[in-house]
Amino acid sequence: MATPGLSADATPEHPELRRRAPIGLRLFAGAIGLAVLLPLVYLLIRAGETGHRFWDIAGRDETLHVLWNSAVLTLLVTASSTVIGVVLAWLTVRTDLPGRTTWAVITCLPLVLPSYVGAFALIGAFSSNGLLAPLFALFGLDRPPRLYGLPGAWLTLTLFSYPYVMLTVRSGLRSLDPALADAARSLGHPPWRIARDITWPHLKPSVQAGSLLVALYTLSDFGAVSMLQFNSFTRAIFVYYRTSFDRSAPAVLALMLVALTLLILWIESRTRGSAKLYRAGVGAPRPASRVPLRLWRFPALLACTVITLLGLVLPLAVIAFWLLQGWTAGEPLWRGWSMVVHSVQAGLWAAGITVAAALPVAWLAVRFPGRTARLTEKAAYAGHALPSIMIALSLVFWAARYAPALYQSFALLIFAYACRFLPEALGSVRAALGTVSPRLEEAGRNLGRGPWSVLASITLPLLRPGLLTGFALVFLTTMKELPLTLLLAPTGFDTLATRIWSATEDALYAQAAAPALVLVAVSGIFVGVILNQEEQDDVYE
Amino acid sequence: MSGSAIQARCLCKRFGSVRAACGVHLDVAPSTFLALLGASGCGKTTVLRMLAGFVRPDGGSISIGGQTVVDDTTWTPPEKRRIGMVFQEYALFPHMSVADNIGYGIRPDQDRARRVAEMLDLVGLQTQRDRHPHELSGGQQQRVALARALAPEPAAILLDEPFSNLDAALRVRVRSDVRDILRHTGVTAIFVTHDQEEALSLADQVAVMMNGRIVQTGPPHEVYRAPADRAVAAFIGDANFLAGTAEGRKVHCELGELIAEQDHHGPVEVMFRPEDLLIIPFGEHRTATVTALQFFGHDQLIHLRLPSGATLRSRLLGAPGAYQRGQQVSVRVNNPAVIFPS
């Protein structure tokens, strides 16, 4: 057993924990929180400048159409992802599905793919000379059905976002204490009542958390809807921005997108129960008995196979297909290393700056809980709710007007990444700091070391895994990030993401395939590293 | 007195509206093992943390080894106080081996390796020197924490509820181990506890703390035999209370005339310990009724009710089965009783 009772918030009610943070820390963390909010604030200013035209733009038929599109897409994707995610989670945790551990890993893998690679795969598969064209020819169709618009966007986003639900529900199912269901059973309740009264209330928070992630992901997704030409907010904003000199329309649309995001967050927080859910006993819960599937295992296996084929095999096959096509046609497949260098460069800088910014905010939140800390943390988490396209747009507007020197500069690009991805770094740094008891630092002081020496010899070494995880997460998401890079990158600063985008735009699928393959490989390696790290942490605990 | 190893004067600390310590005075003579005893939430941990320098008092002063570390104009940070601390959860550094934990506080000008070996010897953990804390048992972790605190040769060491994380069987052994180690090194030590039995059996001096104040300080037997007030009497050990009237050394109560420890005239509360209440099964005035029996093995506790409705407890050695519920008996108080003017 590890050292007993060592956690940072062992006695959260102890009045001593309500001491005030050093002024330097409060200022520093507060400044970071404010900086993250700057894009939103500036967007509000710009939208406010439109004056009475604001309501004209917001009330236009086109705008309402875009709003309708976004709402419908979000609802559809969230619903379908939730169904798939919950079913897969249940199959892989609570049944005797053959090969369930393998399926659990395989069906999570689509998470690695950026949505625009998925969209590229879909387009590349269903184009008239694509991977599936011969298949459709068999059925006498001279060209495959067009998957652009709502069906394509719905399918793509579902396939790449259901793992969010699956992962949260899996952990919810695993932490469910079977003793509760046993108790209900012993009181004579039939299984369906146990499912309704015991299992569902305990599982609801994880289902809801996963669905929220999917809804936010869908609403802020730019790559898939743009490539599949579905006119939701993100695409409409980009098109307006690219095609007209009028800055008002995109600003108003971006603000409406933020409002829609906040509405979803508000609904979620209102429906989230306040009841605390407990396990019946202490110690690790006994694993639950598995439900035998019997003949149902065949449809279950079929479902897993179809989802894997669509979400994982198809994109990889399409990439391979177009690489082969391009190679046999003698096309130049590789446009030099600069896009890899740029991607890595942006990723490293963004990850370093973001983790460094997360540290003081996490410190304030964990060690000095209170109003300042809560507000700062809330602000820092805003990146979760602010779609990339909105951050990008706001910063472009601001730089173009007030700081031409920063317009399309590398520094502004990194700042944008940091605003957007701070929550990811904050999550892991905060969790890591939560496991380092302040008693350890006191012990260090008590043994004759000054505060900085204690920081270097005790706190930072213990934080290292969390810092590394945060770094890896931000690096990965930065490499995959499309809209921020597209709008803010310096001229000529091509990355893997922007290359895939522009090549697909120009229908040069073979040229999109090589960077897509590199991106998938890099993502896969990183996710492997992160998961491995988390597993080791589990073992250590 | 000037020869105190640790001296605290008028220590005060509030957290928001909570008064954690108020006018705390403390004098600990060199090489003394003092127990700071109080119920949870009485402020004893706050006093300890003020001594260590983790909490800055709102008022008052502290001196360690004759040197003032905090008063209205002085502030010495924890790392300069030469005070060792054993934390309730031990707070061993999880990323360091046992030897590195113990060596962490040893100053660079000292022979680190030799001192670490000495400490490992002292606590009997030579074979565990390269283990990590999570590979050790609770008792071993406790000893590493003690060795780590002693390694820099501190002027005094503080122990915060040092035995509360150990299970009952281990606790008794670890307690005496710890006391032996502290005796051996001759270091001044203060330990915080809410367990009166622990305080009485281990410490040279007991300071009883209630509501942020130290209400009585003295050797264990004195605190037990002559508690300063009713609350201390009730907190330390079992106590029987009866209303009475004192006339000099005599006191009248429902049990007749008793001898009192102190001189007093007027209404009082009479206190005597259950082990001083004798039961005479076939005595003359069989006025007490046995209401319950609790058998503990080495002794038993007999619950009695008097005609007035007052309840008493008597502690007897051995002899289970001698009494039954409902039995009428007579009782007598064996030693002089303690009286508190009411």
Interface residues (C-beta under 8 A of the other chain):
Chain A: M1 A2 T3 P4 G5 L6 A10 P15 E16 R18 R19 S437 R439 L440 E442 A443 G444 R445 N446 L447 G448 R449 G450 S457 I458 P461 L462 Y540
Chain B: F15 G16 V18 A20 T46 R49 A52 G53 F54 V55 P77 P78 E79 K80 R82 I83 G84 M85 F87 Q88 E89 Y90 A91 L92 F93 P94 H95 Y104 G105 R107 P133 H134 G138 Q141 R148 A149 A151 P152 N165
